[in-house]
Amino acid sequence: MLFSVQNEREWAVLCAEFLGRPELRDDPRFATGSDRVAHREELNAIIAERFARDDAEELLKDLEAIGIACAGVNDVAAFLDHPVLAARDRWREVAVPGATVAALLPPADLAGLPARMDPVPAVGEHTEAILTELGRSPEDIEALRADRVV
C-alpha cells in the first residue's frame, strides 16, 4: 500500500484520526516534512504499528475516509490481470521464434510515433544487415562468423 501526506492539514488528520496519536502532530521530530524524513525510521515504526492492526482493505478504507491519498499495490499477477489493461486494449500477440506470446504495448509513444510490436527476431537474424550497415564487408562478416563472434 502507498499513501502520501501532502500538507500539514493531512499530517494532523493522519496523526489524530488514523494513527490515534494526536500528540505526534506537535512532536518536534515530526514537525515538518523535512523533520519526518529525517526521523523516517521512528515514524515508520509508528505507522507499522497501525498497519499491523488491520488488513489492507480496511486500512485503505480508513485512509480514504480521512482524505489521505492512498492506493493498494498489486503483485505482478494482479497487475497483469488488471481489467484496465484489457479495457484499454493494451495486450498484443507478438511472434517470437517458434511461438507467440502476449505482450503489453509500451505505456507511451516515443517521439510521437505509434507503439510497435514487431516480431522478436531469432538469434542472429539481423546480424548481417546490422554489420553491413556498420560498414563491415561480406568478407569481414564471414570471418566473424568463422570465429563465432557474430
N, C-alpha and C positions, 0 to 999 in steps of 0.2 A: 504494500500500500504506500502511496505517496500522499503527502499533504504539505501545504505551504501556508505559513503565516506571513501575510504580505504587508501588515502595518501594525501599529501599536494597539489599535482597537481590537484587531483579531488576536493579538497576543493576550490581551486582558481577558477576552472571552474564552480563549483556549485554556488559560490558567484556571479561571473560575468555574466554567461550565463543563469542560471536557476532562481536565486533569483533576478537578475538585480541589485545587490548591491556589486559591486567590492570592495568597501571600507571595507567590512566585512573581507576580506582576511587578512588585517593588523590590524584589531581591536584586542587589547590586550586580550579582553575577549575570543576570539576565535582563538588565535594564534597557539595553538597546540591541538591535540586530547584531551589531559587532560583538557585543558582550556575549550574546547567546552563542555565536560562532566560536568565540574564544573559550567558552566553557561547554563546548559541544558534548564532551563525554559525560559530564554531570547531567546535562539536560537530556541526553539520550537515555540515560538510566531512569530518569523520572518518567519519560514518555514510555519506555519499555514496560515499566510497572503498570501503567494504564492499559497498554496494549495487551498485556497478559491476562487481563480480566474478562475480555470479550473476544468473540470471533470477528473476522474481518468484516462480515456483513453488518454486524451491529456497530462496529467502530465507524464504518463509512456512514451509516445512518446518523450516528451521533454527530460526526463532524459536519455533515451536510446540514443538519438541523440548526447548527450554530453559525453557519455561513463560512466555514473554513474550506478552501479549495482542496479537493481530495479526489483520489481515484484508486481503484484497485490495479494491481499489476498482474498481467497474465503470464503464465508459463508459456513455453513455446507451443505446446499443443493447443492451448486456449487461444493464443494469438492466431495460429493457422486456421482454426475453426471459427474465427470471429465472423459473424454474419455480415459485417460491413464490407469485408473483402469481397464476398460473393455479390452483395448488392451493388457494389461499385464496379463490378466486372473486372477485378484485378487479376484473376487467375488466367493463365495461358498454358497450353500444352506446348512443350518445347522438345524438339528432337535432340536426342543425344545418341552417340554411336550405339546402335542395336536396340534402341527403345525410345519411349517418350516419357517425360516427367512433367508434373505440374510445377509451375513456377509463377512467382508474383511479378507483375510489371514493376519496374522501378518507381519509387514514390514521386519522382519529379522528372520533368523533361529537362535535359541539359541543352543550353544554347537554343531553346525554343524548338528543338527537334522532337518529333514523336518518339516515344519509347520503342526500342527494338527488342525483339525476342527471336533473334536468329537461331538456327540450329547450332548446337555445340559441336565444334569441329572435332574430328578424330585426331589423335596424336599425330603430328607431322603433316596433317592435311594441307596446311597453308605455308609450310616451311619454305618450299622452293619459291613461291611467289614473294614472300617477305624478304628472303635473301636476295632475290633478283632486284626487288625494289630498293634494297640497301646497297646495290651496286656490285654484288658478287656475281662472278661469271658462272656459266654452267659447269666449267671445269672446277672452280672453287667449291661449288655446291657438291659435285661428285666426290671431290677429295674429302670434304667434311663428312659426307655420308660414309665413306670408306673408313674414316676414323671414328664413326659412331658419335660424332659431336652434335650432329643435327638431329 
